[in-house]
């Protein structure tokens, strides 16, 4: 089941600084980001090995998930929140606002064989 975690954030007159350090349950092997999204969903898969951390740096999007026993939706709209998606979590990202930038941090390098396209 995905887990939403608040990231340590330091605010003062200069702005906000959010830190991703010693909070992810995996070693980082891949980082990518999704932006300039059309009105089409992204994702639509689960993994054999990869754990992912999703942070909406700007704007917002919805993440639908299903782990075969439970399902739900998480709205990502704060850059100081990270959603941890486990390998068994089938996930679809949708309803991106026009300015949305979704950062994805993965425990694995890209491997087509790690993807499972079928939902439960």
Biotite code that builds the C-alpha atoms (Angstrom):
import biotite.structure as struc

atoms = struc.array([
    struc.Atom([0.000, 0.000, 0.000], chain_id="A", res_id=1, res_name="UNK", atom_name="CA", element="C"),
    struc.Atom([1.410, 3.431, -0.884], chain_id="A", res_id=2, res_name="UNK", atom_name="CA", element="C"),
    struc.Atom([2.568, 5.575, 2.008], chain_id="A", res_id=3, res_name="UNK", atom_name="CA", element="C"),
    struc.Atom([2.474, 9.379, 2.057], chain_id="A", res_id=4, res_name="UNK", atom_name="CA", element="C"),
    struc.Atom([5.368, 10.923, 3.992], chain_id="A", res_id=5, res_name="UNK", atom_name="CA", element="C"),
    struc.Atom([5.934, 14.577, 4.897], chain_id="A", res_id=6, res_name="UNK", atom_name="CA", element="C"),
    struc.Atom([9.446, 15.673, 4.034], chain_id="A", res_id=7, res_name="UNK", atom_name="CA", element="C"),
    struc.Atom([11.518, 17.839, 6.375], chain_id="A", res_id=8, res_name="UNK", atom_name="CA", element="C"),
    struc.Atom([11.065, 21.436, 5.257], chain_id="A", res_id=9, res_name="UNK", atom_name="CA", element="C"),
    struc.Atom([12.828, 24.533, 6.538], chain_id="A", res_id=10, res_name="UNK", atom_name="CA", element="C"),
    struc.Atom([11.115, 27.876, 5.992], chain_id="A", res_id=11, res_name="UNK", atom_name="CA", element="C"),
    struc.Atom([12.310, 31.409, 6.595], chain_id="A", res_id=12, res_name="UNK", atom_name="CA", element="C"),
    struc.Atom([12.159, 34.798, 4.916], chain_id="A", res_id=13, res_name="UNK", atom_name="CA", element="C"),
    struc.Atom([14.165, 33.504, 1.957], chain_id="A", res_id=14, res_name="UNK", atom_name="CA", element="C"),
    struc.Atom([11.678, 30.740, 1.134], chain_id="A", res_id=15, res_name="UNK", atom_name="CA", element="C"),
    struc.Atom([11.436, 26.999, 1.732], chain_id="A", res_id=16, res_name="UNK", atom_name="CA", element="C"),
    struc.Atom([14.039, 24.260, 1.532], chain_id="A", res_id=17, res_name="UNK", atom_name="CA", element="C"),
    struc.Atom([12.777, 20.657, 1.462], chain_id="A", res_id=18, res_name="UNK", atom_name="CA", element="C"),
    struc.Atom([15.193, 17.792, 2.047], chain_id="A", res_id=19, res_name="UNK", atom_name="CA", element="C"),
    struc.Atom([15.057, 14.195, 0.806], chain_id="A", res_id=20, res_name="UNK", atom_name="CA", element="C"),
    struc.Atom([17.678, 12.549, 2.992], chain_id="A", res_id=21, res_name="UNK", atom_name="CA", element="C"),
    struc.Atom([17.588, 9.289, 4.953], chain_id="A", res_id=22, res_name="UNK", atom_name="CA", element="C"),
    struc.Atom([13.843, 9.026, 4.418], chain_id="A", res_id=23, res_name="UNK", atom_name="CA", element="C"),
    struc.Atom([13.450, 6.819, 1.330], chain_id="A", res_id=24, res_name="UNK", atom_name="CA", element="C"),
    struc.Atom([13.302, 3.075, 2.016], chain_id="A", res_id=25, res_name="UNK", atom_name="CA", element="C"),
    struc.Atom([15.726, 2.301, -0.810], chain_id="A", res_id=26, res_name="UNK", atom_name="CA", element="C"),
    struc.Atom([18.956, 3.277, -2.535], chain_id="A", res_id=27, res_name="UNK", atom_name="CA", element="C"),
    struc.Atom([18.367, 5.702, -5.425], chain_id="A", res_id=28, res_name="UNK", atom_name="CA", element="C"),
    struc.Atom([19.242, 4.309, -8.843], chain_id="A", res_id=29, res_name="UNK", atom_name="CA", element="C"),
    struc.Atom([17.063, 6.367, -11.199], chain_id="A", res_id=30, res_name="UNK", atom_name="CA", element="C"),
    struc.Atom([15.475, 9.825, -11.193], chain_id="A", res_id=31, res_name="UNK", atom_name="CA", element="C"),
    struc.Atom([13.117, 11.221, -13.815], chain_id="A", res_id=32, res_name="UNK", atom_name="CA", element="C"),
    struc.Atom([10.328, 13.756, -14.013], chain_id="A", res_id=33, res_name="UNK", atom_name="CA", element="C"),
    struc.Atom([7.066, 14.078, -15.897], chain_id="A", res_id=34, res_name="UNK", atom_name="CA", element="C"),
    struc.Atom([5.783, 17.444, -17.130], chain_id="A", res_id=35, res_name="UNK", atom_name="CA", element="C"),
    struc.Atom([3.893, 19.134, -20.003], chain_id="A", res_id=36, res_name="UNK", atom_name="CA", element="C"),
    struc.Atom([1.285, 16.405, -19.624], chain_id="A", res_id=37, res_name="UNK", atom_name="CA", element="C"),
    struc.Atom([-1.650, 16.055, -21.954], chain_id="A", res_id=38, res_name="UNK", atom_name="CA", element="C"),
    struc.Atom([-5.037, 15.035, -20.595], chain_id="A", res_id=39, res_name="UNK", atom_name="CA", element="C"),
    struc.Atom([-3.951, 11.400, -20.717], chain_id="A", res_id=40, res_name="UNK", atom_name="CA", element="C"),
    struc.Atom([-2.983, 9.271, -17.717], chain_id="A", res_id=41, res_name="UNK", atom_name="CA", element="C"),
    struc.Atom([0.581, 8.095, -17.101], chain_id="A", res_id=42, res_name="UNK", atom_name="CA", element="C"),
    struc.Atom([1.790, 4.906, -15.459], chain_id="A", res_id=43, res_name="UNK", atom_name="CA", element="C"),
    struc.Atom([-0.762, 2.111, -15.681], chain_id="A", res_id=44, res_name="UNK", atom_name="CA", element="C"),
    struc.Atom([1.537, -0.593, -14.338], chain_id="A", res_id=45, res_name="UNK", atom_name="CA", element="C"),
    struc.Atom([3.139, -2.161, -11.295], chain_id="A", res_id=46, res_name="UNK", atom_name="CA", element="C"),
    struc.Atom([6.616, -3.599, -10.879], chain_id="A", res_id=47, res_name="UNK", atom_name="CA", element="C"),
    struc.Atom([8.391, -6.802, -9.972], chain_id="A", res_id=48, res_name="UNK", atom_name="CA", element="C"),
    struc.Atom([11.196, -5.046, -8.033], chain_id="A", res_id=49, res_name="UNK", atom_name="CA", element="C"),
    struc.Atom([11.101, -1.252, -8.290], chain_id="A", res_id=50, res_name="UNK", atom_name="CA", element="C"),
    struc.Atom([10.015, 0.896, -5.369], chain_id="A", res_id=51, res_name="UNK", atom_name="CA", element="C"),
    struc.Atom([9.239, 4.468, -6.385], chain_id="A", res_id=52, res_name="UNK", atom_name="CA", element="C"),
    struc.Atom([8.932, 7.790, -4.603], chain_id="A", res_id=53, res_name="UNK", atom_name="CA", element="C"),
    struc.Atom([6.654, 10.386, -6.238], chain_id="A", res_id=54, res_name="UNK", atom_name="CA", element="C"),
    struc.Atom([6.907, 14.094, -5.453], chain_id="A", res_id=55, res_name="UNK", atom_name="CA", element="C"),
    struc.Atom([4.782, 16.677, -7.239], chain_id="A", res_id=56, res_name="UNK", atom_name="CA", element="C"),
    struc.Atom([7.226, 19.578, -7.258], chain_id="A", res_id=57, res_name="UNK", atom_name="CA", element="C"),
    struc.Atom([4.786, 21.977, -8.891], chain_id="A", res_id=58, res_name="UNK", atom_name="CA", element="C"),
    struc.Atom([1.061, 21.867, -9.551], chain_id="A", res_id=59, res_name="UNK", atom_name="CA", element="C"),
    struc.Atom([-0.842, 18.709, -8.723], chain_id="A", res_id=60, res_name="UNK", atom_name="CA", element="C"),
    struc.Atom([-1.912, 15.290, -9.920], chain_id="A", res_id=61, res_name="UNK", atom_name="CA", element="C"),
    struc.Atom([-3.911, 12.329, -8.641], chain_id="A", res_id=62, res_name="UNK", atom_name="CA", element="C"),
    struc.Atom([-2.402, 8.862, -8.155], chain_id="A", res_id=63, res_name="UNK", atom_name="CA", element="C"),
    struc.Atom([-4.813, 5.923, -8.276], chain_id="A", res_id=64, res_name="UNK", atom_name="CA", element="C"),
    struc.Atom([-3.408, 2.727, -6.761], chain_id="A", res_id=65, res_name="UNK", atom_name="CA", element="C"),
    struc.Atom([-4.458, -0.889, -6.320], chain_id="A", res_id=66, res_name="UNK", atom_name="CA", element="C"),
    struc.Atom([-2.410, -3.547, -4.537], chain_id="A", res_id=67, res_name="UNK", atom_name="CA", element="C"),
    struc.Atom([-4.822, -6.429, -5.094], chain_id="A", res_id=68, res_name="UNK", atom_name="CA", element="C"),
    struc.Atom([-6.317, -6.128, -1.603], chain_id="A", res_id=69, res_name="UNK", atom_name="CA", element="C"),
    struc.Atom([-7.098, -2.428, -1.332], chain_id="A", res_id=70, res_name="UNK", atom_name="CA", element="C"),
    struc.Atom([-7.285, 0.541, -3.662], chain_id="A", res_id=71, res_name="UNK", atom_name="CA", element="C"),
    struc.Atom([-7.437, 4.279, -3.336], chain_id="A", res_id=72, res_name="UNK", atom_name="CA", element="C"),
    struc.Atom([-6.411, 7.681, -4.654], chain_id="A", res_id=73, res_name="UNK", atom_name="CA", element="C"),
    struc.Atom([-3.806, 10.090, -3.331], chain_id="A", res_id=74, res_name="UNK", atom_name="CA", element="C"),
    struc.Atom([-3.768, 13.741, -4.403], chain_id="A", res_id=75, res_name="UNK", atom_name="CA", element="C"),
    struc.Atom([-0.218, 15.012, -4.710], chain_id="A", res_id=76, res_name="UNK", atom_name="CA", element="C"),
    struc.Atom([-0.236, 18.794, -4.440], chain_id="A", res_id=77, res_name="UNK", atom_name="CA", element="C"),
    struc.Atom([2.513, 19.694, -1.957], chain_id="A", res_id=78, res_name="UNK", atom_name="CA", element="C"),
    struc.Atom([6.233, 19.656, -2.825], chain_id="A", res_id=79, res_name="UNK", atom_name="CA", element="C"),
    struc.Atom([7.037, 18.597, 0.744], chain_id="A", res_id=80, res_name="UNK", atom_name="CA", element="C"),
    struc.Atom([5.163, 15.286, 0.461], chain_id="A", res_id=81, res_name="UNK", atom_name="CA", element="C"),
    struc.Atom([6.456, 12.064, -1.059], chain_id="A", res_id=82, res_name="UNK", atom_name="CA", element="C"),
    struc.Atom([4.310, 9.074, -1.986], chain_id="A", res_id=83, res_name="UNK", atom_name="CA", element="C"),
    struc.Atom([6.149, 5.744, -1.671], chain_id="A", res_id=84, res_name="UNK", atom_name="CA", element="C"),
    struc.Atom([4.777, 3.244, -4.223], chain_id="A", res_id=85, res_name="UNK", atom_name="CA", element="C"),
    struc.Atom([5.716, -0.394, -3.621], chain_id="A", res_id=86, res_name="UNK", atom_name="CA", element="C"),
    struc.Atom([6.291, -2.909, -6.445], chain_id="A", res_id=87, res_name="UNK", atom_name="CA", element="C"),
    struc.Atom([2.852, -4.522, -5.941], chain_id="A", res_id=88, res_name="UNK", atom_name="CA", element="C"),
    struc.Atom([1.059, -1.155, -6.206], chain_id="A", res_id=89, res_name="UNK", atom_name="CA", element="C"),
    struc.Atom([-0.536, -0.846, -9.646], chain_id="A", res_id=90, res_name="UNK", atom_name="CA", element="C"),
    struc.Atom([-0.560, 2.923, -10.161], chain_id="A", res_id=91, res_name="UNK", atom_name="CA", element="C"),
    struc.Atom([-1.938, 5.484, -12.579], chain_id="A", res_id=92, res_name="UNK", atom_name="CA", element="C"),
    struc.Atom([-1.114, 9.185, -12.438], chain_id="A", res_id=93, res_name="UNK", atom_name="CA", element="C"),
    struc.Atom([-3.837, 11.452, -13.835], chain_id="A", res_id=94, res_name="UNK", atom_name="CA", element="C"),
    struc.Atom([-5.429, 14.903, -13.717], chain_id="A", res_id=95, res_name="UNK", atom_name="CA", element="C"),
    struc.Atom([-2.153, 16.776, -14.020], chain_id="A", res_id=96, res_name="UNK", atom_name="CA", element="C"),
    struc.Atom([-2.560, 20.525, -13.744], chain_id="A", res_id=97, res_name="UNK", atom_name="CA", element="C"),
    struc.Atom([-0.971, 22.394, -16.695], chain_id="A", res_id=98, res_name="UNK", atom_name="CA", element="C"),
    struc.Atom([2.074, 23.443, -14.638], chain_id="A", res_id=99, res_name="UNK", atom_name="CA", element="C"),
    struc.Atom([2.563, 20.085, -12.901], chain_id="A", res_id=100, res_name="UNK", atom_name="CA", element="C"),
    struc.Atom([6.040, 18.605, -12.530], chain_id="A", res_id=101, res_name="UNK", atom_name="CA", element="C"),
    struc.Atom([6.102, 15.104, -11.023], chain_id="A", res_id=102, res_name="UNK", atom_name="CA", element="C"),
    struc.Atom([9.500, 13.895, -9.808], chain_id="A", res_id=103, res_name="UNK", atom_name="CA", element="C"),
    struc.Atom([9.944, 10.117, -9.627], chain_id="A", res_id=104, res_name="UNK", atom_name="CA", element="C"),
    struc.Atom([12.812, 8.508, -7.706], chain_id="A", res_id=105, res_name="UNK", atom_name="CA", element="C"),
    struc.Atom([13.287, 4.768, -8.264], chain_id="A", res_id=106, res_name="UNK", atom_name="CA", element="C"),
    struc.Atom([15.119, 1.972, -6.501], chain_id="A", res_id=107, res_name="UNK", atom_name="CA", element="C"),
    struc.Atom([15.931, 0.332, -9.861], chain_id="A", res_id=108, res_name="UNK", atom_name="CA", element="C"),
    struc.Atom([17.385, 1.242, -13.222], chain_id="A", res_id=109, res_name="UNK", atom_name="CA", element="C"),
    struc.Atom([14.932, 1.038, -16.124], chain_id="A", res_id=110, res_name="UNK", atom_name="CA", element="C"),
    struc.Atom([14.270, -2.546, -17.205], chain_id="A", res_id=111, res_name="UNK", atom_name="CA", element="C"),
    struc.Atom([11.272, -3.365, -19.409], chain_id="A", res_id=112, res_name="UNK", atom_name="CA", element="C"),
    struc.Atom([11.023, -6.813, -17.799], chain_id="A", res_id=113, res_name="UNK", atom_name="CA", element="C"),
    struc.Atom([10.324, -5.192, -14.397], chain_id="A", res_id=114, res_name="UNK", atom_name="CA", element="C"),
    struc.Atom([6.977, -3.789, -15.596], chain_id="A", res_id=115, res_name="UNK", atom_name="CA", element="C"),
    struc.Atom([3.652, -5.610, -15.137], chain_id="A", res_id=116, res_name="UNK", atom_name="CA", element="C"),
    struc.Atom([0.939, -3.892, -17.184], chain_id="A", res_id=117, res_name="UNK", atom_name="CA", element="C"),
    struc.Atom([-2.023, -5.856, -15.839], chain_id="A", res_id=118, res_name="UNK", atom_name="CA", element="C"),
    struc.Atom([-4.101, -4.476, -12.985], chain_id="A", res_id=119, res_name="UNK", atom_name="CA", element="C"),
    struc.Atom([-5.454, -6.874, -10.367], chain_id="A", res_id=120, res_name="UNK", atom_name="CA", element="C"),
])
